[in-house]
Amino acid sequence: MLPVALQRGNGECTSKSTLALQIGHNRSARGLQGVIFTRDDRAGEGKLSSRLGLVTEVVEADEGMDLYAYLVAQLTKGGRVDYVIVDEAQFLAPDQIDQLARVVDDLGMDVFAFGITTDFRTRLFPGSQRLIELADRIEQLQVEALCWCGARATHNARTIDGEMVVEGAQVVVGDVNRPMGEIGYEVLCRRHHRRRMTAASARTGALSPDVLPVSSA
């Protein structure tokens, strides 16, 4: 089975990475052995981290890596693999998603994939799109991610110096906890994403004497 758990935004409380780690822990506690893949995790190469501070060593799914071939090689060497977990699945190439489906169909393993659906431009990641097309089951994670205004956050925003940007490469690794002046990410509701209004720009606007457009008409 290929279950997929997707988030619209980067959840700040119960994150997809935390759930991925929990699934791995539950299965290992039952004596099962698995392989965890990730790509471009904020903790660095070959690591899976959650916002709760948990970090574990995993396999970095580099660009061009054949995930199916990697697992077959492990089995050929006498290794045991009962399940596969993939975090940051949105960063995988569509053909790597096809390889995960082949792992399910040909090797009989369950693959649990976790990722976010859209980028900072509200466009589907190619990996997420292919997951939606192939998955046996899709679950939207119920996370308590809130926009600065208090509404439910559904969109990712890329920021520089607290200002939202809408151009640039689709994948640039950053974090909601990065210092000002560096690339970061913020979750927003659709209204404020459309208005390009981040928490920083909202504070600036609140200090301005003219926060609404004024017309002489």
Secondary structure, DSSP 8 states (H G I E B T S, - for coil): --EEEEESS--SSS-HHHHHHHHHHHHHHTT--EEEEESS-TT-TTEEE-TTS-EEE-EE--TT--HHHHHHHHHHTT----EEEESSGGGS-HHHHHHHHHHHHHH--EEEEEEESB-TTS-B-HHHHHHHHH-SEEEE-----B-TTSSB--EEEEEETTEEE--S-S----BTT--TTSEEEEEE-HHHHHTT--HHHHHHHHHSS--S-----
